Amino acid sequence: MFRAIAYGTLATGVLAIVSAVAWGWPQSIIAFGFGFLGASFAAFVLYAGVRPKGVVRGGSSGPEFVYLWDVHPNFVAGVVAQGSQPPPN
């Protein structure tokens, strides 16, 4: 959802600025466009924080694998050091 909002506000901001400059619209339209660009930046930052950082592959017939991305290297080293032990109950 954040990604859709980010791209929508980005397109609206660029369109408002380009249209206002090209057709000589009032400066308030340009300010409106820059406001949308700022909202777009905020939405992209929020999306970066909430997007998935991994996925589990596999199922009942085969082994399960966890693929991670955007994680700190020390976290990966800690997981490797822990080995493939099941979590305690």
N, CA, C and O atoms as CSV, one atom per row, in Angstrom:
chain,resi,resn,atom,element,x,y,z
A,1,MET,N,N,0.817,-1.182,0.000
A,1,MET,CA,C,0.000,0.000,0.000
A,1,MET,C,C,0.871,1.260,0.000
A,1,MET,O,O,0.595,2.209,-0.733
A,2,PHE,N,N,1.942,1.263,0.840
A,2,PHE,CA,C,2.808,2.438,0.871
A,2,PHE,C,C,3.468,2.676,-0.483
A,2,PHE,O,O,3.664,3.820,-0.893
A,3,ARG,N,N,3.809,1.589,-1.176
A,3,ARG,CA,C,4.483,1.747,-2.462
A,3,ARG,C,C,3.542,2.367,-3.481
A,3,ARG,O,O,3.964,3.219,-4.263
A,4,ALA,N,N,2.286,1.964,-3.493
A,4,ALA,CA,C,1.319,2.544,-4.425
A,4,ALA,C,C,1.094,4.028,-4.135
A,4,ALA,O,O,1.013,4.842,-5.055
A,5,ILE,N,N,0.996,4.367,-2.862
A,5,ILE,CA,C,0.833,5.773,-2.483
A,5,ILE,C,C,2.063,6.576,-2.883
A,5,ILE,O,O,1.947,7.701,-3.370
A,6,ALA,N,N,3.249,5.991,-2.675
A,6,ALA,CA,C,4.487,6.697,-3.009
A,6,ALA,C,C,4.570,6.989,-4.499
A,6,ALA,O,O,4.895,8.108,-4.897
A,7,TYR,N,N,4.278,5.992,-5.321
A,7,TYR,CA,C,4.345,6.222,-6.768
A,7,TYR,C,C,3.248,7.179,-7.236
A,7,TYR,O,O,3.474,7.984,-8.139
A,8,GLY,N,N,2.076,7.101,-6.636
A,8,GLY,CA,C,0.993,8.010,-7.009
A,8,GLY,C,C,1.298,9.450,-6.676
A,8,GLY,O,O,1.055,10.348,-7.483
A,9,THR,N,N,1.837,9.676,-5.478
A,9,THR,CA,C,2.172,11.049,-5.102
A,9,THR,C,C,3.371,11.561,-5.888
A,9,THR,O,O,3.451,12.755,-6.179
A,10,LEU,N,N,4.299,10.683,-6.235
A,10,LEU,CA,C,5.435,11.091,-7.064
A,10,LEU,C,C,4.953,11.557,-8.436
A,10,LEU,O,O,5.362,12.615,-8.914
A,11,ALA,N,N,4.088,10.771,-9.064
A,11,ALA,CA,C,3.569,11.139,-10.382
A,11,ALA,C,C,2.757,12.426,-10.319
A,11,ALA,O,O,2.871,13.275,-11.202
A,12,THR,N,N,1.935,12.576,-9.278
A,12,THR,CA,C,1.125,13.791,-9.140
A,12,THR,C,C,2.005,15.019,-8.932
A,12,THR,O,O,1.748,16.075,-9.511
A,13,GLY,N,N,3.036,14.886,-8.113
A,13,GLY,CA,C,3.929,16.017,-7.872
A,13,GLY,C,C,4.676,16.448,-9.116
A,13,GLY,O,O,4.763,17.639,-9.418
A,14,VAL,N,N,5.213,15.479,-9.837
A,14,VAL,CA,C,5.943,15.813,-11.072
A,14,VAL,C,C,5.000,16.429,-12.096
A,14,VAL,O,O,5.343,17.418,-12.743
A,15,LEU,N,N,3.817,15.848,-12.246
A,15,LEU,CA,C,2.852,16.384,-13.212
A,15,LEU,C,C,2.441,17.811,-12.847
A,15,LEU,O,O,2.319,18.664,-13.727
A,16,ALA,N,N,2.226,18.074,-11.562
A,16,ALA,CA,C,1.831,19.424,-11.146
A,16,ALA,C,C,2.941,20.433,-11.422
A,16,ALA,O,O,2.672,21.531,-11.910
A,17,ILE,N,N,4.176,20.074,-11.115
A,17,ILE,CA,C,5.287,21.011,-11.328
A,17,ILE,C,C,5.517,21.262,-12.812
A,17,ILE,O,O,5.652,22.412,-13.231
A,18,VAL,N,N,5.562,20.203,-13.608
A,18,VAL,CA,C,5.808,20.357,-15.045
A,18,VAL,C,C,4.678,21.139,-15.708
A,18,VAL,O,O,4.932,22.012,-16.538
A,19,SER,N,N,3.442,20.834,-15.350
A,19,SER,CA,C,2.305,21.542,-15.946
A,19,SER,C,C,2.308,23.017,-15.553
A,19,SER,O,O,2.045,23.885,-16.385
A,20,ALA,N,N,2.605,23.297,-14.292
A,20,ALA,CA,C,2.587,24.688,-13.834
A,20,ALA,C,C,3.678,25.502,-14.511
A,20,ALA,O,O,3.464,26.664,-14.859
A,21,VAL,N,N,4.842,24.900,-14.699
A,21,VAL,CA,C,5.936,25.627,-15.355
A,21,VAL,C,C,5.640,25.797,-16.842
A,21,VAL,O,O,5.844,26.876,-17.398
A,22,ALA,N,N,5.163,24.741,-17.484
A,22,ALA,CA,C,4.937,24.793,-18.932
A,22,ALA,C,C,3.806,25.743,-19.310
A,22,ALA,O,O,3.902,26.447,-20.315
A,23,TRP,N,N,2.747,25.772,-18.525
A,23,TRP,CA,C,1.582,26.576,-18.902
A,23,TRP,C,C,1.447,27.856,-18.102
A,23,TRP,O,O,0.448,28.562,-18.245
A,24,GLY,N,N,2.417,28.175,-17.267
A,24,GLY,CA,C,2.395,29.435,-16.527
A,24,GLY,C,C,1.316,29.506,-15.466
A,24,GLY,O,O,0.763,30.579,-15.226
A,25,TRP,N,N,1.005,28.400,-14.831
A,25,TRP,CA,C,0.000,28.397,-13.771
A,25,TRP,C,C,0.552,29.098,-12.537
A,25,TRP,O,O,1.752,29.365,-12.467
A,26,PRO,N,N,-0.293,29.398,-11.572
A,26,PRO,CA,C,0.169,30.115,-10.367
A,26,PRO,C,C,1.217,29.317,-9.581
A,26,PRO,O,O,1.298,28.092,-9.676
A,27,GLN,N,N,2.012,30.056,-8.805
A,27,GLN,CA,C,3.073,29.411,-8.041
A,27,GLN,C,C,2.535,28.477,-6.956
A,27,GLN,O,O,3.248,27.588,-6.490
A,28,SER,N,N,1.302,28.673,-6.563
A,28,SER,CA,C,0.725,27.785,-5.554
A,28,SER,C,C,0.630,26.348,-6.072
A,28,SER,O,O,0.715,25.398,-5.294
A,29,ILE,N,N,0.454,26.192,-7.377
A,29,ILE,CA,C,0.418,24.848,-7.973
A,29,ILE,C,C,1.805,24.209,-7.882
A,29,ILE,O,O,1.916,23.006,-7.649
A,30,ILE,N,N,2.859,25.001,-8.063
A,30,ILE,CA,C,4.224,24.485,-7.936
A,30,ILE,C,C,4.479,24.056,-6.493
A,30,ILE,O,O,5.071,23.004,-6.251
A,31,ALA,N,N,4.035,24.869,-5.536
A,31,ALA,CA,C,4.188,24.507,-4.127
A,31,ALA,C,C,3.414,23.233,-3.816
A,31,ALA,O,O,3.889,22.377,-3.070
A,32,PHE,N,N,2.232,23.112,-4.384
A,32,PHE,CA,C,1.422,21.899,-4.230
A,32,PHE,C,C,2.191,20.685,-4.767
A,32,PHE,O,O,2.196,19.625,-4.141
A,33,GLY,N,N,2.834,20.841,-5.919
A,33,GLY,CA,C,3.624,19.756,-6.503
A,33,GLY,C,C,4.791,19.355,-5.623
A,33,GLY,O,O,5.058,18.166,-5.452
A,34,PHE,N,N,5.495,20.342,-5.058
A,34,PHE,CA,C,6.605,20.018,-4.159
A,34,PHE,C,C,6.102,19.370,-2.869
A,34,PHE,O,O,6.799,18.545,-2.279
A,35,GLY,N,N,4.911,19.734,-2.434
A,35,GLY,CA,C,4.310,19.062,-1.277
A,35,GLY,C,C,4.062,17.595,-1.562
A,35,GLY,O,O,4.293,16.741,-0.706
A,36,PHE,N,N,3.590,17.301,-2.769
A,36,PHE,CA,C,3.375,15.906,-3.156
A,36,PHE,C,C,4.700,15.157,-3.273
A,36,PHE,O,O,4.772,13.975,-2.936
A,37,LEU,N,N,5.742,15.827,-3.743
A,37,LEU,CA,C,7.051,15.169,-3.790
A,37,LEU,C,C,7.548,14.839,-2.384
A,37,LEU,O,O,8.136,13.779,-2.171
A,38,GLY,N,N,7.319,15.727,-1.433
A,38,GLY,CA,C,7.688,15.446,-0.046
A,38,GLY,C,C,6.889,14.289,0.527
A,38,GLY,O,O,7.433,13.448,1.243
A,39,ALA,N,N,5.598,14.244,0.214
A,39,ALA,CA,C,4.770,13.126,0.674
A,39,ALA,C,C,5.233,11.818,0.043
A,39,ALA,O,O,5.193,10.764,0.678
A,40,SER,N,N,5.668,11.893,-1.203
A,40,SER,CA,C,6.181,10.709,-1.881
A,40,SER,C,C,7.435,10.197,-1.185
A,40,SER,O,O,7.580,8.993,-0.972
A,41,PHE,N,N,8.336,11.099,-0.833
A,41,PHE,CA,C,9.551,10.702,-0.120
A,41,PHE,C,C,9.203,10.032,1.206
A,41,PHE,O,O,9.778,8.998,1.548
A,42,ALA,N,N,8.271,10.610,1.949
A,42,ALA,CA,C,7.865,10.029,3.231
A,42,ALA,C,C,7.263,8.639,3.044
A,42,ALA,O,O,7.535,7.735,3.833
A,43,ALA,N,N,6.448,8.465,2.005
A,43,ALA,CA,C,5.843,7.156,1.762
A,43,ALA,C,C,6.896,6.125,1.372
A,43,ALA,O,O,6.809,4.969,1.785
A,44,PHE,N,N,7.892,6.529,0.580
A,44,PHE,CA,C,8.971,5.587,0.226
A,44,PHE,C,C,9.774,5.187,1.468
A,44,PHE,O,O,10.174,4.029,1.594
A,45,VAL,N,N,10.013,6.126,2.383
A,45,VAL,CA,C,10.740,5.804,3.616
A,45,VAL,C,C,9.918,4.846,4.473
A,45,VAL,O,O,10.465,3.891,5.023
A,46,LEU,N,N,8.626,5.084,4.593
A,46,LEU,CA,C,7.767,4.172,5.349
A,46,LEU,C,C,7.746,2.788,4.712
A,46,LEU,O,O,7.800,1.781,5.417
A,47,TYR,N,N,7.669,2.732,3.386
A,47,TYR,CA,C,7.662,1.436,2.707
A,47,TYR,C,C,8.962,0.683,2.953
A,47,TYR,O,O,8.944,-0.534,3.133
A,48,ALA,N,N,10.085,1.387,2.963
A,48,ALA,CA,C,11.372,0.729,3.208
A,48,ALA,C,C,11.405,0.103,4.595
A,48,ALA,O,O,12.065,-0.916,4.799
A,49,GLY,N,N,10.706,0.697,5.539
A,49,GLY,CA,C,10.680,0.158,6.887
A,49,GLY,C,C,9.753,-1.020,7.071
A,49,GLY,O,O,10.008,-1.866,7.928
A,50,VAL,N,N,8.692,-1.106,6.301
A,50,VAL,CA,C,7.697,-2.163,6.525
A,50,VAL,C,C,7.714,-3.262,5.477
A,50,VAL,O,O,6.986,-4.246,5.614
A,51,ARG,N,N,8.518,-3.125,4.443
A,51,ARG,CA,C,8.516,-4.165,3.410
A,51,ARG,C,C,9.078,-5.471,3.978
A,51,ARG,O,O,9.843,-5.444,4.941
A,52,PRO,N,N,8.715,-6.586,3.404
A,52,PRO,CA,C,9.188,-7.873,3.915
A,52,PRO,C,C,10.711,-7.978,3.828
A,52,PRO,O,O,11.326,-7.494,2.877
A,53,LYS,N,N,11.300,-8.612,4.826
A,53,LYS,CA,C,12.748,-8.794,4.863
A,53,LYS,C,C,13.148,-10.234,4.600
A,53,LYS,O,O,14.331,-10.565,4.680
A,54,GLY,N,N,12.199,-11.091,4.290
A,54,GLY,CA,C,12.523,-12.483,4.020
A,54,GLY,C,C,11.285,-13.258,3.618
A,54,GLY,O,O,10.164,-12.752,3.667
A,55,VAL,N,N,11.518,-14.505,3.218
A,55,VAL,CA,C,10.430,-15.375,2.812
A,55,VAL,C,C,10.830,-16.812,3.150
A,55,VAL,O,O,12.010,-17.160,3.108
A,56,VAL,N,N,9.843,-17.640,3.484
A,56,VAL,CA,C,10.086,-19.048,3.786
A,56,VAL,C,C,9.648,-19.865,2.578
A,56,VAL,O,O,8.517,-19.738,2.110
A,57,ARG,N,N,10.546,-20.700,2.081
A,57,ARG,CA,C,10.255,-21.565,0.939
A,57,ARG,C,C,10.264,-23.013,1.411
A,57,ARG,O,O,10.974,-23.360,2.355
A,58,GLY,N,N,9.498,-23.830,0.773
A,58,GLY,CA,C,9.444,-25.249,1.105
A,58,GLY,C,C,8.062,-25.596,1.620
A,58,GLY,O,O,7.154,-24.765,1.621
A,59,GLY,N,N,7.921,-26.811,2.049
A,59,GLY,CA,C,6.621,-27.216,2.533
A,59,GLY,C,C,6.682,-28.561,3.219
A,59,GLY,O,O,7.742,-28.990,3.673
A,60,SER,N,N,5.547,-29.222,3.292
A,60,SER,CA,C,5.454,-30.481,4.019
A,60,SER,C,C,6.228,-31.607,3.339
A,60,SER,O,O,6.651,-32.549,4.009
A,61,SER,N,N,6.418,-31.529,2.040
A,61,SER,CA,C,7.110,-32.613,1.335
A,61,SER,C,C,8.619,-32.406,1.257
A,61,SER,O,O,9.340,-33.331,0.882
A,62,GLY,N,N,9.103,-31.246,1.591
A,62,GLY,CA,C,10.536,-30.972,1.482
A,62,GLY,C,C,11.020,-30.074,2.603
A,62,GLY,O,O,10.228,-29.615,3.425
A,63,PRO,N,N,12.321,-29.824,2.638
A,63,PRO,CA,C,12.868,-28.966,3.697
A,63,PRO,C,C,12.446,-27.515,3.500
A,63,PRO,O,O,12.154,-27.074,2.388
A,64,GLU,N,N,12.423,-26.804,4.590
A,64,GLU,CA,C,12.070,-25.388,4.535
A,64,GLU,C,C,13.344,-24.548,4.534
A,64,GLU,O,O,14.299,-24.839,5.254
A,65,PHE,N,N,13.339,-23.516,3.724
A,65,PHE,CA,C,14.460,-22.590,3.639
A,65,PHE,C,C,13.947,-21.194,3.916
A,65,PHE,O,O,12.853,-20.825,3.488
A,66,VAL,N,N,14.733,-20.429,4.626
A,66,VAL,CA,C,14.395,-19.038,4.899
A,66,VAL,C,C,15.374,-18.171,4.125
A,66,VAL,O,O,16.583,-18.240,4.345
A,67,TYR,N,N,14.855,-17.362,3.226
A,67,TYR,CA,C,15.671,-16.423,2.462
A,67,TYR,C,C,15.500,-15.042,3.072
A,67,TYR,O,O,14.382,-14.541,3.195
A,68,LEU,N,N,16.616,-14.428,3.455
A,68,LEU,CA,C,16.602,-13.101,4.063
A,68,LEU,C,C,17.346,-12.108,3.187
A,68,LEU,O,O,18.303,-12.470,2.502
A,69,TRP,N,N,16.910,-10.861,3.209
A,69,TRP,CA,C,17.633,-9.790,2.540
A,69,TRP,C,C,17.478,-8.525,3.383
A,69,TRP,O,O,16.571,-8.426,4.210
A,70,ASP,N,N,18.355,-7.579,3.168
A,70,ASP,CA,C,18.375,-6.322,3.934
A,70,ASP,C,C,18.529,-6.569,5.430
A,70,ASP,O,O,17.873,-5.911,6.237
A,71,VAL,N,N,19.391,-7.513,5.805
A,71,VAL,CA,C,19.659,-7.747,7.221
A,71,VAL,C,C,21.134,-7.458,7.497
A,71,VAL,O,O,21.968,-7.516,6.594
A,72,HIS,N,N,21.434,-7.154,8.728
A,72,HIS,CA,C,22.797,-6.829,9.121
A,72,HIS,C,C,23.674,-8.077,9.053
A,72,HIS,O,O,23.216,-9.158,9.425
A,73,PRO,N,N,24.925,-7.963,8.589
A,73,PRO,CA,C,25.806,-9.138,8.491
A,73,PRO,C,C,26.026,-9.845,9.828
A,73,PRO,O,O,26.196,-11.064,9.852
A,74,ASN,N,N,26.027,-9.110,10.938
A,74,ASN,CA,C,26.189,-9.752,12.239
A,74,ASN,C,C,25.002,-10.645,12.580
A,74,ASN,O,O,25.164,-11.657,13.263
A,75,PHE,N,N,23.818,-10.282,12.113
A,75,PHE,CA,C,22.645,-11.131,12.322
A,75,PHE,C,C,22.817,-12.453,11.578
A,75,PHE,O,O,22.530,-13.523,12.114
A,76,VAL,N,N,23.282,-12.362,10.357
A,76,VAL,CA,C,23.513,-13.577,9.564
A,76,VAL,C,C,24.575,-14.440,10.231
A,76,VAL,O,O,24.415,-15.658,10.308
A,77,ALA,N,N,25.650,-13.836,10.711
A,77,ALA,CA,C,26.708,-14.596,11.388
A,77,ALA,C,C,26.169,-15.266,12.649
A,77,ALA,O,O,26.550,-16.397,12.950
A,78,GLY,N,N,25.299,-14.600,13.382
A,78,GLY,CA,C,24.694,-15.188,14.575
A,78,GLY,C,C,23.807,-16.371,14.252
A,78,GLY,O,O,23.795,-17.362,14.983
A,79,VAL,N,N,23.069,-16.273,13.166
A,79,VAL,CA,C,22.202,-17.384,12.755
A,79,VAL,C,C,23.048,-18.568,12.326
A,79,VAL,O,O,22.728,-19.707,12.667
A,80,VAL,N,N,24.119,-18.325,11.588
A,80,VAL,CA,C,25.005,-19.412,11.158
A,80,VAL,C,C,25.655,-20.065,12.367
A,80,VAL,O,O,25.772,-21.289,12.414
A,81,ALA,N,N,26.079,-19.276,13.344
A,81,ALA,CA,C,26.706,-19.829,14.540
A,81,ALA,C,C,25.727,-20.667,15.353
A,81,ALA,O,O,26.129,-21.621,16.019
A,82,GLN,N,N,24.468,-20.321,15.304
A,82,GLN,CA,C,23.434,-21.053,16.036
A,82,GLN,C,C,23.198,-22.430,15.427
A,82,GLN,O,O,22.794,-23.355,16.133
A,83,GLY,N,N,23.439,-22.576,14.147
A,83,GLY,CA,C,23.246,-23.862,13.472
A,83,GLY,C,C,21.788,-24.084,13.124
A,83,GLY,O,O,20.982,-23.155,13.155
A,84,SER,N,N,21.457,-25.319,12.794
A,84,SER,CA,C,20.094,-25.642,12.383
A,84,SER,C,C,19.350,-26.339,13.514
A,84,SER,O,O,18.715,-27.373,13.301
A,85,GLN,N,N,19.428,-25.782,14.698
A,85,GLN,CA,C,18.722,-26.355,15.844
A,85,GLN,C,C,17.309,-25.819,15.876
A,85,GLN,O,O,17.075,-24.648,15.577
A,86,PRO,N,N,16.365,-26.672,16.237
A,86,PRO,CA,C,14.993,-26.171,16.366
A,86,PRO,C,C,14.880,-25.224,17.556
A,86,PRO,O,O,15.624,-25.368,18.526
A,87,PRO,N,N,13.981,-24.276,17.502
A,87,PRO,CA,C,13.830,-23.351,18.618
A,87,PRO,C,C,13.306,-24.072,19.859
A,87,PRO,O,O,12.551,-25.036,19.731
A,88,PRO,N,N,13.691,-23.625,21.063
A,88,PRO,CA,C,13.183,-24.263,22.284
A,88,PRO,C,C,11.704,-23.960,22.481
A,88,PRO,O,O,11.219,-22.900,22.087
A,89,ASN,N,N,11.003,-24.887,23.085
A,89,ASN,CA,C,9.557,-24.689,23.324
A,89,ASN,C,C,9.305,-24.012,24.625
A,89,ASN,O,O,8.153,-23.769,24.982
